[in-house]
Amino acid sequence: MNYEIKKITKDNFSEFGDFINPYDKIGENINSNTTKSYFDLANIEILSEDKRVRLNLFDAKKRLFPLKIDMLENHPFSSQIFLPLGSYDFLVITCPASPKPNLKKINIFRVDQGNGINFKPQVWHFPLISFNDAKFITIDKKNDENNLEIYNFTEEETFTING
């Protein structure tokens, strides 16, 4: 299968979650005008009684292309945010929430530097694809429950992307 890599926008990503572009919002000056804050950038969702979230640091390694895509994962009980700590582009491979991923509905998005994403709960996605060695902040649910489902592709479903 051939998939087009799309430039991410708020509209074309909305089925899968939030496109986080802080500079699309009007910032608010706080702390005696020494800081500009951009509030409410994403909808963090926790779908269980335990509403605790965790803040993580991912130390991503540069991916080499062509890249073999042979699985998808989802987080059934929470959204998951990826925010690069620096000016890094990255790719997002995603598929709508469903009990099993519909591989005919795979989308690939390029996220430009300075922006991030927030996957809705249960949305299928490939693990982080960074074009550079980079650090990312992630936010998701504390893992007291199994908040990870993996779908491994058959050989026929596996494909490669060129970035």
N, C-alpha and C positions, 0 to 999 in steps of 0.2 A: 504494500500500500504506500502511496505517496501522500504526504501531509504538507500543507502549506504552513509556514511559520508566519503568524500574524503579529502585527504590532498591537500590544495590549491597549485597550481603552476601558473606561468605566462601563460602557454599554456592552461591548462584546465579551466581557468577563463576568457580567452580573449573574449569569446562571450558575457560576461556579464559586462566587464569593465577591470580595471587595478588591478593587484595584486601588492601591494606596499611593496617592500622589499628594503629599502634604501641601504642595504649592498651588493646588487647585482650590484650596480653601483660603479664606482671609484669616491671617493669623491675628492673635490678640496679644498686645503688649502686656506683660506681667512683670512682677518683681522690680517695681520702680522704673519701668521701661528699659530694663537691661536684658530682657528675654522676650522673644516672640514665640508664642505657643500655638500649635495647631492641634486643636482638640478633636476628639471623636473621629479618628481616622478609619476605624474599622468596627464591625459588629462582632465582638467576641461572643461566641455561643458555647454554652456548656449544657449538654442534654442528659444530665443525671442529677441525683440528689446532691452529690458532693460537687460543689461549684468551685473548688479550688483550682487556680490556674498556676502554671509554672512558666517562668522566664528562662530561656535557654540561650546559650551561645553555640552556634554551629561553626566549626572551622572547616569550611568547604575547600576541597581540592579542585583545581582546574580539571574540567572534563575534556577528554580527547575525542575527536570526531574522525570518522563516523562513529556514532554512539548507538550501541545496541539497546533497544527498548524491549524488554522481555517480562515486564511486570507492572502492576499498578498497586497502589495502596490507598486506604482511606482511614479516616479517624471517625468511628461511629458516634462518639460521645462529645466531640468538640470541633470547633473551627481550629485552624492552624495558620498562624501569621509568619511570614518571612520578610524581614527587613534587613537589607544589606547595610553593614557599617562601613560605608564608603561609596564611592562612585563605581558601581559594578553592574553590568548587564547580566541577566540570567534568563534561562528558558523555563517555561512551565508547560508540562504536558498534562492535560486534564480530560476528564470524561464525566458526564453528569452522574449524580447520585442515583444509585439503583442497587438491588441486591447483588448483581453481577455486572461488571462494566460492559457497556455496549461499545465495542471497539470501532463501530462505524461512526460513532459520535466523538471520537478523539479530536481534541483541539490542541494546537501548539502555539504558545504566545511568547513573544520576546518582551521582557520587562526591561525598560531603559534604566540607566543609572539614576540613583536617587529615589527610586520608587520601590514599592513592595506589593505583596499580595496577601490576602487572607482567604484560605479555602473554607467554604461552608462545611459543616459536619457532613460526613458520608460521601463527599465528592471524591471520586477516584483521581489519583495523580501519581506521577512518577516522582521519585526522590529528587532533591535539589540538583539542578544542572547549572553550575556556575562556569562562566567563561574564563575566570581567573581564580587563583587562590584567594579566598575572601572569607570574611567573617560575617555571619548573619545572626541577628537576634530572631528567635522564634518564640511564640507564645502559644501554648495549648493547654490541655487538661492534665492535671497531675495523674499519673498512671496507676491509680489504685484499681481500676478496672482495665480490662484489655481494650485499649483505645487504638488498636491497630489491626486492620484486616489487610491481607495481601492476596492479590490475584496473580498467579504466575501464568504467563502466556504459554500456549502450546507453540511448537516450532512453527506452525503455519501462521500464528498470530504475531510472532516476533517480527520487528522491523528495525531499520536503522534510520537515524537522522544525521544530517550533515552540519547542523548548527548554522 
